Amino acid sequence: MPSIRDVRHRLLTPEHVAITVAVALSVVGAYVIRLRIGAGVAAFFGLIALGVSTPTTLTSHDLLGTRVAAVVRTGAACTATFVTYVGLLIVGSGSDGSPLAAAVAFTLTALAVEAAARTLA
């Protein structure tokens, strides 16, 4: 039977820490998008871009490092992703957050995050 130390060690890997930080920031980001832009689709795409795409990209390119570095790098990557996504969303649709503009902003943001990760790796 595994001990509590084994469980704690498995839960506190850089990957799990990055996912936890990204999900927490994605909820805040989606809430801000929902309040300011008012489009549920745009908030959903923001949630996916921050909470799923960013930590997956960081993990796949081995950019996490230690647990502390994972928190800092994930926070910085989520902030850059949020700014990019909201900027593209506003440029693409003004402030109405249409579903098409949200999808285009999401796609361009995901490509930008991947390009940045490839540059850093």
mmCIF file of the C-alpha atoms, coordinates in Angstrom:
data_MODEL
# 
_entry.id   MODEL 
# 
loop_
_atom_site.group_PDB 
_atom_site.id 
_atom_site.type_symbol 
_atom_site.label_atom_id 
_atom_site.label_alt_id 
_atom_site.label_comp_id 
_atom_site.label_asym_id 
_atom_site.label_entity_id 
_atom_site.label_seq_id 
_atom_site.pdbx_PDB_ins_code 
_atom_site.Cartn_x 
_atom_site.Cartn_y 
_atom_site.Cartn_z 
_atom_site.occupancy 
_atom_site.B_iso_or_equiv 
_atom_site.pdbx_formal_charge 
_atom_site.auth_seq_id 
_atom_site.auth_comp_id 
_atom_site.auth_asym_id 
_atom_site.auth_atom_id 
_atom_site.pdbx_PDB_model_num 
ATOM 1   C CA . MET A 1 1   ? 0.000   0.000  0.000   1.00 0.00 ? 1   MET A CA 1 
ATOM 2   C CA . PRO A 1 2   ? 1.459   3.384  -0.960  1.00 0.00 ? 2   PRO A CA 1 
ATOM 3   C CA . SER A 1 3   ? 2.262   5.751  1.847   1.00 0.00 ? 3   SER A CA 1 
ATOM 4   C CA . ILE A 1 4   ? 1.067   9.331  2.069   1.00 0.00 ? 4   ILE A CA 1 
ATOM 5   C CA . ARG A 1 5   ? 4.585   10.485 1.183   1.00 0.00 ? 5   ARG A CA 1 
ATOM 6   C CA . ASP A 1 6   ? 4.366   8.646  -2.137  1.00 0.00 ? 6   ASP A CA 1 
ATOM 7   C CA . VAL A 1 7   ? 1.027   10.248 -2.924  1.00 0.00 ? 7   VAL A CA 1 
ATOM 8   C CA . ARG A 1 8   ? 2.260   13.714 -1.989  1.00 0.00 ? 8   ARG A CA 1 
ATOM 9   C CA . HIS A 1 9   ? 5.366   13.241 -4.128  1.00 0.00 ? 9   HIS A CA 1 
ATOM 10  C CA . ARG A 1 10  ? 3.235   12.191 -7.118  1.00 0.00 ? 10  ARG A CA 1 
ATOM 11  C CA . LEU A 1 11  ? 0.780   15.068 -6.709  1.00 0.00 ? 11  LEU A CA 1 
ATOM 12  C CA . LEU A 1 12  ? 3.464   17.727 -6.431  1.00 0.00 ? 12  LEU A CA 1 
ATOM 13  C CA . THR A 1 13  ? 5.198   17.075 -9.722  1.00 0.00 ? 13  THR A CA 1 
ATOM 14  C CA . PRO A 1 14  ? 5.899   20.123 -11.891 1.00 0.00 ? 14  PRO A CA 1 
ATOM 15  C CA . GLU A 1 15  ? 3.228   18.974 -14.355 1.00 0.00 ? 15  GLU A CA 1 
ATOM 16  C CA . HIS A 1 16  ? 0.497   18.811 -11.709 1.00 0.00 ? 16  HIS A CA 1 
ATOM 17  C CA . VAL A 1 17  ? 1.562   22.129 -10.207 1.00 0.00 ? 17  VAL A CA 1 
ATOM 18  C CA . ALA A 1 18  ? 1.464   23.751 -13.665 1.00 0.00 ? 18  ALA A CA 1 
ATOM 19  C CA . ILE A 1 19  ? -2.003  22.370 -14.373 1.00 0.00 ? 19  ILE A CA 1 
ATOM 20  C CA . THR A 1 20  ? -3.301  23.574 -11.006 1.00 0.00 ? 20  THR A CA 1 
ATOM 21  C CA . VAL A 1 21  ? -1.913  27.083 -11.507 1.00 0.00 ? 21  VAL A CA 1 
ATOM 22  C CA . ALA A 1 22  ? -3.202  27.242 -15.093 1.00 0.00 ? 22  ALA A CA 1 
ATOM 23  C CA . VAL A 1 23  ? -6.699  26.086 -14.152 1.00 0.00 ? 23  VAL A CA 1 
ATOM 24  C CA . ALA A 1 24  ? -6.907  28.624 -11.319 1.00 0.00 ? 24  ALA A CA 1 
ATOM 25  C CA . LEU A 1 25  ? -5.763  31.429 -13.620 1.00 0.00 ? 25  LEU A CA 1 
ATOM 26  C CA . SER A 1 26  ? -8.094  30.270 -16.391 1.00 0.00 ? 26  SER A CA 1 
ATOM 27  C CA . VAL A 1 27  ? -11.130 30.537 -14.115 1.00 0.00 ? 27  VAL A CA 1 
ATOM 28  C CA . VAL A 1 28  ? -10.151 34.093 -13.196 1.00 0.00 ? 28  VAL A CA 1 
ATOM 29  C CA . GLY A 1 29  ? -9.436  34.934 -16.835 1.00 0.00 ? 29  GLY A CA 1 
ATOM 30  C CA . ALA A 1 30  ? -12.750 33.527 -18.052 1.00 0.00 ? 30  ALA A CA 1 
ATOM 31  C CA . TYR A 1 31  ? -14.580 35.460 -15.361 1.00 0.00 ? 31  TYR A CA 1 
ATOM 32  C CA . VAL A 1 32  ? -12.880 38.706 -16.411 1.00 0.00 ? 32  VAL A CA 1 
ATOM 33  C CA . ILE A 1 33  ? -13.673 38.050 -20.073 1.00 0.00 ? 33  ILE A CA 1 
ATOM 34  C CA . ARG A 1 34  ? -17.285 37.309 -19.196 1.00 0.00 ? 34  ARG A CA 1 
ATOM 35  C CA . LEU A 1 35  ? -17.569 40.515 -17.161 1.00 0.00 ? 35  LEU A CA 1 
ATOM 36  C CA . ARG A 1 36  ? -15.847 42.834 -19.637 1.00 0.00 ? 36  ARG A CA 1 
ATOM 37  C CA . ILE A 1 37  ? -16.819 41.375 -23.005 1.00 0.00 ? 37  ILE A CA 1 
ATOM 38  C CA . GLY A 1 38  ? -20.003 39.617 -21.984 1.00 0.00 ? 38  GLY A CA 1 
ATOM 39  C CA . ALA A 1 39  ? -19.744 36.691 -24.385 1.00 0.00 ? 39  ALA A CA 1 
ATOM 40  C CA . GLY A 1 40  ? -19.912 33.201 -22.947 1.00 0.00 ? 40  GLY A CA 1 
ATOM 41  C CA . VAL A 1 41  ? -18.256 31.656 -25.992 1.00 0.00 ? 41  VAL A CA 1 
ATOM 42  C CA . ALA A 1 42  ? -15.294 34.024 -25.704 1.00 0.00 ? 42  ALA A CA 1 
ATOM 43  C CA . ALA A 1 43  ? -14.957 33.208 -22.007 1.00 0.00 ? 43  ALA A CA 1 
ATOM 44  C CA . PHE A 1 44  ? -15.082 29.484 -22.754 1.00 0.00 ? 44  PHE A CA 1 
ATOM 45  C CA . PHE A 1 45  ? -12.360 29.747 -25.385 1.00 0.00 ? 45  PHE A CA 1 
ATOM 46  C CA . GLY A 1 46  ? -10.286 31.781 -22.931 1.00 0.00 ? 46  GLY A CA 1 
ATOM 47  C CA . LEU A 1 47  ? -10.786 29.088 -20.321 1.00 0.00 ? 47  LEU A CA 1 
ATOM 48  C CA . ILE A 1 48  ? -9.539  26.423 -22.719 1.00 0.00 ? 48  ILE A CA 1 
ATOM 49  C CA . ALA A 1 49  ? -6.607  28.529 -23.964 1.00 0.00 ? 49  ALA A CA 1 
ATOM 50  C CA . LEU A 1 50  ? -5.372  29.257 -20.448 1.00 0.00 ? 50  LEU A CA 1 
ATOM 51  C CA . GLY A 1 51  ? -6.297  26.072 -18.604 1.00 0.00 ? 51  GLY A CA 1 
ATOM 52  C CA . VAL A 1 52  ? -5.586  23.428 -21.223 1.00 0.00 ? 52  VAL A CA 1 
ATOM 53  C CA . SER A 1 53  ? -3.489  24.718 -24.106 1.00 0.00 ? 53  SER A CA 1 
ATOM 54  C CA . THR A 1 54  ? -0.863  26.601 -22.115 1.00 0.00 ? 54  THR A CA 1 
ATOM 55  C CA . PRO A 1 55  ? 0.136   23.896 -19.587 1.00 0.00 ? 55  PRO A CA 1 
ATOM 56  C CA . THR A 1 56  ? -0.020  21.213 -22.281 1.00 0.00 ? 56  THR A CA 1 
ATOM 57  C CA . THR A 1 57  ? 2.371   23.190 -24.461 1.00 0.00 ? 57  THR A CA 1 
ATOM 58  C CA . LEU A 1 58  ? 4.728   23.895 -21.566 1.00 0.00 ? 58  LEU A CA 1 
ATOM 59  C CA . THR A 1 59  ? 4.762   20.219 -20.606 1.00 0.00 ? 59  THR A CA 1 
ATOM 60  C CA . SER A 1 60  ? 5.221   18.915 -24.141 1.00 0.00 ? 60  SER A CA 1 
ATOM 61  C CA . HIS A 1 61  ? 8.239   21.186 -24.708 1.00 0.00 ? 61  HIS A CA 1 
ATOM 62  C CA . ASP A 1 62  ? 9.725   20.379 -21.279 1.00 0.00 ? 62  ASP A CA 1 
ATOM 63  C CA . LEU A 1 63  ? 9.709   24.012 -20.135 1.00 0.00 ? 63  LEU A CA 1 
ATOM 64  C CA . LEU A 1 64  ? 8.517   23.493 -16.567 1.00 0.00 ? 64  LEU A CA 1 
ATOM 65  C CA . GLY A 1 65  ? 11.684  22.714 -14.618 1.00 0.00 ? 65  GLY A CA 1 
ATOM 66  C CA . THR A 1 66  ? 11.218  22.463 -10.841 1.00 0.00 ? 66  THR A CA 1 
ATOM 67  C CA . ARG A 1 67  ? 7.966   22.988 -8.957  1.00 0.00 ? 67  ARG A CA 1 
ATOM 68  C CA . VAL A 1 68  ? 8.751   26.617 -8.158  1.00 0.00 ? 68  VAL A CA 1 
ATOM 69  C CA . ALA A 1 69  ? 9.860   27.289 -11.724 1.00 0.00 ? 69  ALA A CA 1 
ATOM 70  C CA . ALA A 1 70  ? 6.681   25.608 -12.969 1.00 0.00 ? 70  ALA A CA 1 
ATOM 71  C CA . VAL A 1 71  ? 4.548   28.029 -10.950 1.00 0.00 ? 71  VAL A CA 1 
ATOM 72  C CA . VAL A 1 72  ? 6.444   31.072 -12.225 1.00 0.00 ? 72  VAL A CA 1 
ATOM 73  C CA . ARG A 1 73  ? 6.638   29.905 -15.835 1.00 0.00 ? 73  ARG A CA 1 
ATOM 74  C CA . THR A 1 74  ? 3.008   28.838 -15.949 1.00 0.00 ? 74  THR A CA 1 
ATOM 75  C CA . GLY A 1 75  ? 1.903   32.140 -14.436 1.00 0.00 ? 75  GLY A CA 1 
ATOM 76  C CA . ALA A 1 76  ? 3.955   34.100 -16.950 1.00 0.00 ? 76  ALA A CA 1 
ATOM 77  C CA . ALA A 1 77  ? 2.769   31.961 -19.864 1.00 0.00 ? 77  ALA A CA 1 
ATOM 78  C CA . CYS A 1 78  ? -0.879  32.262 -18.808 1.00 0.00 ? 78  CYS A CA 1 
ATOM 79  C CA . THR A 1 79  ? -0.550  36.026 -18.468 1.00 0.00 ? 79  THR A CA 1 
ATOM 80  C CA . ALA A 1 80  ? 0.980   36.310 -21.943 1.00 0.00 ? 80  ALA A CA 1 
ATOM 81  C CA . THR A 1 81  ? -1.672  33.966 -23.341 1.00 0.00 ? 81  THR A CA 1 
ATOM 82  C CA . PHE A 1 82  ? -4.478  35.976 -21.737 1.00 0.00 ? 82  PHE A CA 1 
ATOM 83  C CA . VAL A 1 83  ? -3.155  39.287 -23.075 1.00 0.00 ? 83  VAL A CA 1 
ATOM 84  C CA . THR A 1 84  ? -2.703  37.803 -26.550 1.00 0.00 ? 84  THR A CA 1 
ATOM 85  C CA . TYR A 1 85  ? -6.146  36.201 -26.606 1.00 0.00 ? 85  TYR A CA 1 
ATOM 86  C CA . VAL A 1 86  ? -8.019  39.256 -25.319 1.00 0.00 ? 86  VAL A CA 1 
ATOM 87  C CA . GLY A 1 87  ? -6.052  41.544 -27.636 1.00 0.00 ? 87  GLY A CA 1 
ATOM 88  C CA . LEU A 1 88  ? -6.882  39.406 -30.660 1.00 0.00 ? 88  LEU A CA 1 
ATOM 89  C CA . LEU A 1 89  ? -10.484 39.126 -29.516 1.00 0.00 ? 89  LEU A CA 1 
ATOM 90  C CA . ILE A 1 90  ? -10.882 42.889 -29.200 1.00 0.00 ? 90  ILE A CA 1 
ATOM 91  C CA . VAL A 1 91  ? -9.123  43.564 -32.503 1.00 0.00 ? 91  VAL A CA 1 
ATOM 92  C CA . GLY A 1 92  ? -11.224 40.923 -34.259 1.00 0.00 ? 92  GLY A CA 1 
ATOM 93  C CA . SER A 1 93  ? -14.643 41.799 -32.930 1.00 0.00 ? 93  SER A CA 1 
ATOM 94  C CA . GLY A 1 94  ? -14.488 45.035 -31.003 1.00 0.00 ? 94  GLY A CA 1 
ATOM 95  C CA . SER A 1 95  ? -16.097 44.363 -27.670 1.00 0.00 ? 95  SER A CA 1 
ATOM 96  C CA . ASP A 1 96  ? -18.981 42.097 -28.681 1.00 0.00 ? 96  ASP A CA 1 
ATOM 97  C CA . GLY A 1 97  ? -17.010 38.799 -28.586 1.00 0.00 ? 97  GLY A CA 1 
ATOM 98  C CA . SER A 1 98  ? -18.772 37.047 -31.462 1.00 0.00 ? 98  SER A CA 1 
ATOM 99  C CA . PRO A 1 99  ? -18.292 33.269 -31.657 1.00 0.00 ? 99  PRO A CA 1 
ATOM 100 C CA . LEU A 1 100 ? -16.356 33.488 -34.931 1.00 0.00 ? 100 LEU A CA 1 
ATOM 101 C CA . ALA A 1 101 ? -14.010 36.150 -33.574 1.00 0.00 ? 101 ALA A CA 1 
ATOM 102 C CA . ALA A 1 102 ? -13.509 34.097 -30.396 1.00 0.00 ? 102 ALA A CA 1 
ATOM 103 C CA . ALA A 1 103 ? -12.661 30.988 -32.432 1.00 0.00 ? 103 ALA A CA 1 
ATOM 104 C CA . VAL A 1 104 ? -10.206 32.894 -34.610 1.00 0.00 ? 104 VAL A CA 1 
ATOM 105 C CA . ALA A 1 105 ? -8.606  34.558 -31.577 1.00 0.00 ? 105 ALA A CA 1 
ATOM 106 C CA . PHE A 1 106 ? -8.338  31.179 -29.842 1.00 0.00 ? 106 PHE A CA 1 
ATOM 107 C CA . THR A 1 107 ? -6.707  29.540 -32.857 1.00 0.00 ? 107 THR A CA 1 
ATOM 108 C CA . LEU A 1 108 ? -4.215  32.361 -33.366 1.00 0.00 ? 108 LEU A CA 1 
ATOM 109 C CA . THR A 1 109 ? -3.409  32.414 -29.657 1.00 0.00 ? 109 THR A CA 1 
ATOM 110 C CA . ALA A 1 110 ? -2.801  28.660 -29.562 1.00 0.00 ? 110 ALA A CA 1 
ATOM 111 C CA . LEU A 1 111 ? -0.486  28.963 -32.568 1.00 0.00 ? 111 LEU A CA 1 
ATOM 112 C CA . ALA A 1 112 ? 1.361   31.864 -30.933 1.00 0.00 ? 112 ALA A CA 1 
ATOM 113 C CA . VAL A 1 113 ? 1.828   29.909 -27.692 1.00 0.00 ? 113 VAL A CA 1 
ATOM 114 C CA . GLU A 1 114 ? 3.177   26.941 -29.646 1.00 0.00 ? 114 GLU A CA 1 
ATOM 115 C CA . ALA A 1 115 ? 5.554   29.155 -31.628 1.00 0.00 ? 115 ALA A CA 1 
ATOM 116 C CA . ALA A 1 116 ? 6.820   30.817 -28.467 1.00 0.00 ? 116 ALA A CA 1 
ATOM 117 C CA . ALA A 1 117 ? 7.377   27.437 -26.800 1.00 0.00 ? 117 ALA A CA 1 
ATOM 118 C CA . ARG A 1 118 ? 9.311   26.153 -29.807 1.00 0.00 ? 118 ARG A CA 1 
ATOM 119 C CA . THR A 1 119 ? 11.466  29.268 -29.719 1.00 0.00 ? 119 THR A CA 1 
ATOM 120 C CA . LEU A 1 120 ? 12.209  28.837 -26.022 1.00 0.00 ? 120 LEU A CA 1 
ATOM 121 C CA . ALA A 1 121 ? 12.840  25.083 -26.151 1.00 0.00 ? 121 ALA A CA 1 
# 
